[in-house]
Amino acid sequence: MNSARTTQRFTTRTTRRSAARTAPRGPRGRVHRLLLAAAAALALALAAGAPAAAYAPVGIVHTEKVEAGPYTVTVGFSEWPLRALQSLDFTFAPEGGIAHKSGTLTIDGPGLDDEDRTSSLARHPRKLDVWGLDVQALPEPGKWDFTFALDGHAGPARGTLRDVAVLDQPGPPLAVSWTLCAIPPVGMLAYLAAGWRRNNPAAKLSTLV
C-alpha cells in the first residue's frame, strides 16, 4: 500500500514538473521573445550594411588618355559607360608615376556645385600608387570635362579630357528605389511596435518586480 502511494506521489510530482516546463512563462517569456526578435532585426541590418563597408579593390574597366603638356595622364573608370548617380571609382595615373608631382582636378558638368568642381589630386585610398576619386557619382547626364593642372619635373601644364558622355540614371527612379529599400525595415519596425504595444512589457515587468 505504501509502495503504491509513493509511486502515485512520484508520478504526480513528475507530471507537475513536466507541465511547469511546457507551460508558457507568462509576461517574462513574451518579453524575452520580443527582445530576441529585436536582436535578430539588428543583426539583419548590420549584415545588410557589411558589404557596403567591405574593403574592395579598384577594378578599372575603361581608360582614356589626356595630354597635359609634357605629361600623359591615364584616366581610369570602374564603370563604363558612365551614368548619372552611379557610384564609381576614378583613377588618374600620370606617366612615370605620381612621385614628385602635384596638381588639381577641375570637373565641369551639369548639376555640379561650384565648390565641388576643383580639388587637389590625392592618392586613391584603395590604390595608393595613383591619384583618384573613391566612390563618386556624377549628378546629372550630359557632357563632362576633366581638366588637370599638373606640376612636376617638366614644369606646370594643363590638359583636358573633354565631352565625356554621362547617360541617364540606371534602374528605376531614385524615389522608387528608396521606397523599395525601406519596405523591409519599416515592416520589421511595425511588427516590433505592434508586439510591444500588445504585450506592454513595461507594465508586466513592474508587476513582477
Steps between C-alpha positions, in 0.01 A plus 500: 500500500775739599686410182194587289457835676868581452476416129187715464667797673810468283286483183300807608815702569653398168183599314493838673865564417446408134196727481695783658778458244267492200263775617560850368702718732261793487615859462867417544490253212329748270748774589786258436362409156452867416859578594621209287303635202654844547849348517433302181384816321815683608719213381329502159553876467869466584542212257337703223738789561814287511553463120492877459782539747716230345853598394474412132777543242462749216402335173556721194293407194572799271781754456554827313825690431549869575796703374587772753805661340794263556290277727277216383226407745300177477149551636338176619132429565363207702168518306441562130298653347451760770152566636363775721485421875700180444775455760839419352875544549720730294878454474751750358838350417766734356773338293802438723294484819375763743830549687621864494179609329198694623198666352127565501199352326213717376177324401244688289153367432128554560368508856838523675541759777779756458674392822518142373659579164869537592699283741862407559619176345540245781584131519210264450436349847480146358766536228779703654734503199272736302279801558126446500148552629346236725135405435378818333185566297427762236163664575348548152530361147674705233851587381775524761856639491793397723782758508838421656741771614828322572838605631809280494855467373402651163318798649129587514257389229129451437295249307128420466307183431198648321143395432484185709145375449296428812174315431173502693476352848495117500205302632174640640469863617677581825175551695374155397832338596495659845138392551577138410806495728299644790224237493682216692630711794172693529307173506727360770465815712121489463498135610715573805291804593178298476648224716627749756162674521310172524717353776566829688823355649572805714178461695541124530858531619393748768252245633774238520749715694 
